[in-house]
Amino acid sequence: MFKPKEYLIHGLLFVLTLITTTLAGGEWVYGKSVVADGDSFLTWEYFLKSMAFSIPFVGILLIHELGHFFTSVYHKVKCSLPYFIPAWLGFIGAPSIGTFGAIIRMKTHVDSRKKFFDIGVAGPISGFVIALGVLIYGFSTLPPADYIYAVHPEYANPDFEGYGEDVLDFELGGNFLFWALGELLADPERMPDMSEVIHYPFLFAGYLALFFTALNLLPIGQLDGGHVVFGLFPKHHKQISIAVFTLFLAYAGVGMISPVMPVEELMIRIPIYVGFLYLCYSRTDFTLQTKLSIVLTLAAVQYLLAFFKPEWEGYQGWLFFAFLLGRVMGLRHPEVSGIKPLDTNRKIIGWIAILIFALCFSPKPFIFT
């Protein structure tokens, strides 16, 4: 089915991604305790320990992509093997999770709404089931409360009042499912703060899996969630995609332009930001006048909101993803012949996918302060 060269390339990318996520896991989970003097490379002992993060995390991504792959094979739609994207930035001192995820490339046209739906929904649901299992195990087997002292021995010092300015201040945001599982399964005395979850490999891997699941299930364009919405509401997919994308962008950009900023800064920031918004809508089939109207209205609403509620801030980390969606991937879904309704079972699965998105989505998934 595939050439030996393809197996080699995909296998190599998978192994590299497992290595880079292990390196990243060592940095997040164990921090400077993985080395003796704080500036040498990750030791072999802690590399193996860090696989407690990388194996479940990469495994969940693999199951997600295999869900797409085997459903494509079932429907006789030619596709590639999963492309894993390794990305470790520790060598320049930047935080990373070791990967940009994984993708599968369709090699033939998908000629059916049912096929689009099946292929799209199979990935996130498959990965979600495994992620749920990882989180259940992680919450049920939390180490003793003093485990954190092995990572941060300074916490045991009663005079400790926080890190200096050279230390990254970071915590994970919340989502309903992660919170609910913690409440139901975790020993309250062992449950870590969201700023410490990164030191618990199964919880961190599971949290990242929920993040990627929600990201894929956004009901926009050709994301997995876009395929789901196209299956459930074929006549209204375009309107839903544009509306959700606009709300997503509106939330992300709150605080980008604000009357509390100096006039000199606003004179530079406003045209750059308006130009950025225009690029996000540039691939839509709206007229130039409509695009400008949407962009200027969106910027004006965000500015007015900042005037009345200056303390409100969106999550600007979403802006880059919004740019990729609008400018690179596009907000439209490929057309197929016919709009035959999905059967009842598929409709139920579609609504389950929407529920999974709601449970997994974090408005502010990664918080740097």
Order of alpha helices (4+ residues) and beta strands (2+ residues): alpha-alpha-beta-beta-alpha-alpha-beta-alpha-alpha-alpha-alpha-alpha-alpha-alpha-alpha-beta
